[in-house]
């Protein structure tokens, strides 16, 4: 255990990784929140489109080199192979979707990476016929660079260690298998080639995870309140707009709840601002504990939080609101519970056309809960309820 703690401390000093949670986030995406998965999926797709556009130009341009360096009986099969490769890159460059996920982005990235070694293998079937002592052997050597390029490209993407390792090993195994099958390289050259792939793989793993770490840090700083860890209001509005658009597109449920801490002025007057800050921080921790992976917590105002609950109908939102009231949002120094007034809106039941309409409804219902005596909720259809301790 001491050795493990020493290792984490060493990572913190050299790579700014100060906890096992931060290390886990770089190893696997299992614990990444929904907003992080969306940001990363969008960034991966943007870079895939850019690189695919670049290769859609460079791959056919290489035919000029092939034309001058290959005999014509080998040139025409290469033209067909390059045409198929280019069509795939054009498809990726023009790929558009209304709903992007990390899984689909990784599948597209896998397809783009495999394109290069497959082009090499298909070409090797013909290029292996070229005698090594002739000038025609030069393009053969150029084609052997394609697998290295495919592995190196991974360093341009923010990937976890697990994702990057799987993709890189897939390309590496495919490459080694192709070399063995087509005998594209002499047997003695295989070991240094494998060693070079391992070195490139190590560099790629480092650059990919550094990008991921930087991305996590920047998104967290820009989109999240550093005190409570919840999304900022600006980021929350963007998240709500995206969630509403997706729910409307697929005719899915979407609920939001505005949680307003009660009696804040009394808390400040009776205790102090330090106690108030502690109450807000504890409330944020309690609210975030029961969130699902795709739910979002937003610090909407000084004492107000918003829950964005994709796929949750009004009945589900009622259960969540009742649970919040029953467990309270923490305790005051004298042991009294910290209560809240909650307003809830659900997209389909409230029949709202825009996300701004949901904001107006939760704001009104939160005020109604305050007027009805606080420590209660007002739901879709104006149903209300109070805590049952």
N, C-alpha and C positions, 0 to 999 in steps of 0.2 A: 504494500500500500504506500509506503514511504517513497519507494522508487517511482511509482506512478505519479504521486504528487510532485516529486522532483522533476519528472518529465513534463508535466503540465506547466510548472513554473518556468522551466527552460523554454517551452514553446511561447509562453507569455512574454518573456524577455526578448525573444528573437522574432516572433511572428505575431505578437499581439493577440494570442489565444490564451485567455485567462481562466477558462472553466471547461469542464467536460461537456457542457451543453454547447459551447462554441465549437469544440472539437467535433462533437456529434453532427453539428450542422454542416461541417465541411466534409464529413465522411459520407453522410446519407441525407436525402431530402425528406425522410419520413416525418421528421418533426418540424419541417418548415411550415409556417402559417400560410393560409390561402393567398394573401396579398403578395407574399414573396414568390410563390409558385407562379402566379400570374405575371408578375414583373419579369421573372426569368424566362418564362415561356415566350413572352413577347420579344425579349431581347434576343433569344436564340433564333426565333423566326426571322427577325430583321437581319441578323448576320448571315443566316443561311441564304436568304434572298440575295444579299450583297455578293457573297462568295459564288453563289450559283450564277449570278449575272456575269461575274468576272470569268468564270470557267466556260460559260456559254460563248464567250468571245475568244478565249485563249485556246480552247480545245480544237476548234476548226482551223484557227490560224496556224497551228502546229503542222497542218497538212502541207504547208509551203515547204517546211523543212523536210517532211517525208517525201515530197515530190522530187526534190533534188538529191536526196540521199538514199532512196530506196529504188530497187528495180521495179518496173511497172507491174510485173506479175504479182508483186507483194503490195504495191501501193493501193490498188483498187479494193482489196478486202479491208485494208486499214481505213479507207474512206468510209466504208459502211459502218465499221466499228465506231469511228469517231462521230459519225452522224447520229447513231443511237445514243452515244454518251452525251452529245450536245443537246439532243431533244429532252433528255432527262433533266439536264441543268436548266434548260429553258422552262420546263414545267415547274421546277423548284423556284426559279426566279419570279415567276408569275403567280405563284401559289397565294391564294387569298382564302380567308375563312372568317365567318362571323364569330366563331368561338374557338379560341386557341387554348390548348392545355399543354402542360409540360410533357406529358406522355406523347402527344402528337408531334411536338417540336423535336423530341429526342428521336422519334421514328424517322422524321424527315432528315435529321442530321445523320442518322445511321445510313440512310439511303444515299446521301450525298458522299459520305466517306467511302462507302463500298463501291461507288461508281468508278473511282480512280484505280484501285487495284484490279477491278473486273476489266477495265479497259486495258490495263497492262497484261492480264492473263490472256484475254482474247487476242490481243496483238502478238503476244509471245508465241502463240500457236503458229503464226506465220514467220515472226522474226527469228525464231529458233533455227529456221532453215538458212539464215544468213551466215556464211563462213566468217569466223572471227578475224581472219587476216585481211578482209576487204574493207573498203571505206564504208560499205553499207552497214558495218557493225556499229557505227557511231549512234544511229537512232535507237539501236537495241539498248545501248548503255543509257540513253536519255529516258527510255521507257521504264527502266528499272528504278528511276527516281520517283515514280508515281506513288508507290506505297509509302515512301518516306514522307512525301507531301501530305498524303492522307492522314498520317499519324500526327504530323506537325500542325495541321489545321486545327486539331483539337485544342491546342493552346490558345486559340482565339475565342474560346467559349467559356463562360463561367459555369463549370461543372463540378459536382461533388467528386470525391476520390473514387467512390463506387461507380458512378456513371462514366467517368473518364477511363477508369481501368477496364471496364467491360467493353467500351467502344474501341479503345486502343488495342486490347488483346484480340478482339474480333478481327480488326484489320491486320494485326501482326500474324495471327494464326492463318488467316486467309492468304497473306503474302507468302509465308513460309511454305504452305501447302502448294501454292502455285509455282514457287520456285522449284520445289521438289518434283512436281508432276511434269513441268515443261522443261526442266533442266536448263532454265534460263541463265543460271550461274553455275560455274564449276563447283564441285563439292567442297574443295578447300576454301572457297570464298564464302561459304555459307556461315561459318562461325563469326568472322569479323562483321558480316552483314547483320547477323543476329545481335551481336554486341552493340552495333550502331543503333539498331532499333530500340534496344533496351535503354541506351543513353537518351535517345530522343523521347522515349516514353517517360523517363524520369523527369526530364525538363518540362514536358507537356503536363504531367500531373501537378508539378509545382505551379506553373503559370495559370492553369485552369482554377486551382483552388485559391490562389492569391486573388484572381479576378472575382471569384465567388465571395471570398471574405470581404473584399473591398465593396462589392455590390451590396452585401447584407448590411455593412456598416453605413454606407451612404443612404440606402433606402430607409433604414431605421432612423437615422438622424433627420432626414428630410420629412418623413411621413409620420413620425411617432413622437409623442410627448416624452422627453427624457426622464421625467419624474414618475409618471404613472405607467409608461410603456404602452398606452393606448394610442390609436391613431389620432393625429391632429384633426381639427375640424375641416381644414382644407382637404386633407387626404380622405377624410370620411365622406365628404360630399362627392368626391370622385369615385370612391368605392360604392357608394349608394347608387350613383348614376349608372355605373357598369352593372351592378347587381340588378337594378330595375330593368335595364335594357335586356339583359339575359333572361330574366323571369318573364318579361313581356313577349320576347321572341319565342320562347318554348312553352308559354302558358303555364308557368310554374308559380308556386306560392312564394311570397316574399313578405316578411314581417319586419318592422322596426319598432323598437321600444325606447322611449325617452325616460331616463331614470334621473330624477331630480332629488338630491339629498335634502331632507327636511330640516327646518330650524337652524340653519347655518349661522344666522346672526346671533341667536341665543347661545350657540356653542362658542362663538368668538367672544361674546360678552361675558359668559360664565367662566371660560377658561382663557385661551389666548390663540393667536394665529398658528402657533406651532401645533396645538391640538387639532385645529381645523385642517392643517396640511396633512397631519397623520390620518385624520378621518377620510380625507379624499383619497390618499394613497391606499389605505386599507380597503376602501370601497372598490377601487380599481382592481386590486388583487382578488377580491371575492368575486367580482363580476367576471373576471377573465378565467377563473378556475373551471367554470362549467361550460365554457365555449367549445363548440365543435371546431374541427379544423377549418371549415369554410365560413364560420361565424366571425364577425368583426366587432371590436370594441372601440368606440370613438370618444375621446374627451371633448364633448360638445361645448361645454362652458366651464366656468370655474368650479361649479358644484354639480354639473350635469354631464351624464354619460349617455351615449346612444348605443344600442345593440342593433346590428344589422344581421338578420337571420334568414339567409337564403333557404328556400325549400321548407319553410315553417309556416303552417296555416295559423288561423286565429286561435284554434284550440291549443296548438303547441305553444304559441306565444303566451297564452293564459297560464299554462303550466309553468313556464319560465318566470313570468311575473309573480305568480303566487309563491314560487320557491324563493325568489329574491326577497319578498316581504317576510316570509316565514323565518328565514335564516338571518335576516337583517343585513346591513352593510357594515357590520363591525360593532364595537362598543365604545362608549365614552369612558373616561377615567373612573367615573362612579359606578360603572357597570350597566348603565342604561343602553339599550340598543340604538343604533343609528338607523333611522327609518328613511323611506323615500316615497315620493309620489311618482307614479308611472303612467305614461300614456302610450298606447299601442295602436298601430295601424297595419293592416294587411292589404296588399295590392288588389287582389281579386275581390275580396269581400267588401272592401270600401269602394271598389270600382273607380279607381283613380287612373287618369290617363298619363300623368307625368309624376316623376319622383318628388317634385316640389309639392304636389298635392298631399303626399304622405307626410311630408314635414309639417305642413299646416295642420293636419289632423292630429299628429302626435303632440304638437305644441298645445293645441286647444284642449286635448284630453288630459294632458299633464296638468294644465291649469284647472281643469274640472276636478281632478283628483285632489289638488290642493284645496279647492273650495269646499269639497265634500268632507274635509277633516284630515287630510294627509294620511300617510302610511297606508296607501291603497292604490289600486290601478283602475283605469278606464280603458276598455277594449274597443274593438271593432263592434259596431252596432250599439255603442254607448253602454255596453255592459260594464258594471263596476264590481269591485270586490276589495276586501281588506285583508290584512294579515290575520292568520289563525295560529297564534302561538301555542 
